[in-house]
Amino acid sequence: MSQPELARPQRAICARAKQQVRRKRKKKIGDPLSLGGPLLDEQVLTISEFAALNGIGLRTAREILDGPDAPAIVRLSARRIGVTVKSVREWQARRARPPGEGER
């Protein structure tokens, strides 16, 4: 057997394994807001939970958190960040418009 004949099935096996990992991640994430009760102010949300809570996409959530008027970020480790429920509420309050303003 030549080398290219071995490489093709191996690529297929790797590709299949990657697909299975992606499916497991999606299943694991599930409904991020099913946290088993009311949200507490001290509770830290992941970026995907922050996005789901605000009804926005993951990419938009990352752009908001990188922006100048972002909610306070909690660094959980060197590579992991989160947002407390209290800071999300405060951020939402800062962005809220008073009644009658901006309506057309």
C-alpha positions as CSV (number, residue, x, y, z in Angstrom):
1,M,0.0,0.0,0.0
2,S,1.2,3.5,-0.8
3,Q,1.1,6.3,1.7
4,P,-1.9,8.3,0.1
5,E,-4.1,5.2,0.4
6,L,-3.6,5.2,4.2
7,A,-4.0,8.9,4.6
8,R,-7.5,9.2,3.2
9,P,-9.3,6.8,5.7
10,Q,-7.3,8.3,8.5
11,R,-8.5,11.8,7.6
12,A,-12.1,10.5,7.5
13,I,-11.7,9.0,10.9
14,C,-10.3,12.2,12.3
15,A,-13.1,14.3,10.7
16,R,-15.7,12.0,12.1
17,A,-14.2,12.2,15.6
18,K,-14.2,16.0,15.4
19,Q,-17.9,16.0,14.4
20,Q,-18.7,13.8,17.4
21,V,-16.8,16.2,19.7
22,R,-18.8,19.2,18.3
23,R,-22.1,17.4,18.8
24,K,-21.2,16.5,22.4
25,R,-20.3,20.2,23.1
26,K,-23.6,21.3,21.8
27,K,-25.5,18.7,23.8
28,K,-23.5,19.6,26.9
29,I,-24.3,23.3,26.6
30,G,-28.0,22.7,26.2
31,D,-30.1,25.3,27.9
32,P,-27.6,27.5,29.7
33,L,-30.3,29.2,31.9
34,S,-31.6,26.1,33.5
35,L,-29.6,26.7,36.6
36,G,-32.1,25.4,39.0
37,G,-33.7,28.5,40.5
38,P,-33.5,32.3,40.6
39,L,-30.3,34.0,39.6
40,L,-28.2,35.3,42.5
41,D,-26.2,38.5,42.4
42,E,-23.0,36.7,43.2
43,Q,-23.5,34.0,40.6
44,V,-21.0,34.0,37.8
45,L,-22.3,33.4,34.3
46,T,-20.2,32.1,31.4
47,I,-20.2,34.0,28.1
48,S,-22.7,31.7,26.6
49,E,-25.0,32.1,29.6
50,F,-24.6,35.9,29.4
51,A,-25.5,35.7,25.7
52,A,-28.6,33.6,26.3
53,L,-29.7,35.8,29.2
54,N,-29.6,38.8,27.0
55,G,-31.0,37.1,23.9
56,I,-27.9,37.8,21.8
57,G,-25.5,35.7,19.9
58,L,-22.2,34.4,21.2
59,R,-20.2,36.6,18.9
60,T,-22.2,39.7,19.9
61,A,-21.7,38.9,23.5
62,R,-17.9,38.7,23.0
63,E,-18.0,42.1,21.2
64,I,-19.9,43.7,24.1
65,L,-17.5,42.3,26.7
66,D,-14.6,43.7,24.7
67,G,-16.3,47.1,24.3
68,P,-15.9,50.2,26.5
69,D,-19.3,50.0,28.2
70,A,-19.1,46.3,29.2
71,P,-20.3,44.7,32.4
72,A,-17.6,44.0,34.9
73,I,-15.7,40.8,34.1
74,V,-14.5,38.2,36.6
75,R,-11.3,36.4,35.7
76,L,-11.8,32.9,36.9
77,S,-8.4,31.6,35.7
78,A,-5.7,32.6,33.3
79,R,-7.9,31.7,30.3
80,R,-11.5,31.7,31.7
81,I,-13.7,34.7,32.3
82,G,-17.2,35.2,33.5
83,V,-19.7,37.9,34.4
84,T,-21.6,38.2,37.7
85,V,-25.4,38.5,37.5
86,K,-25.2,41.8,39.5
87,S,-22.9,43.4,36.9
88,V,-25.2,42.3,34.1
89,R,-28.2,43.9,35.9
90,E,-26.2,47.1,36.4
91,W,-25.1,47.1,32.7
92,Q,-28.7,46.6,31.6
93,A,-29.8,49.4,33.8
94,R,-27.2,51.8,32.3
95,R,-28.4,50.9,28.8
96,A,-32.1,51.3,29.6
97,R,-33.9,54.3,28.1
98,P,-36.4,56.3,30.2
99,P,-40.0,55.8,29.2
100,G,-41.0,58.0,26.3
101,E,-37.4,58.7,25.1
102,G,-36.5,57.4,21.7
103,E,-40.0,56.1,20.9
104,R,-41.4,56.9,17.5
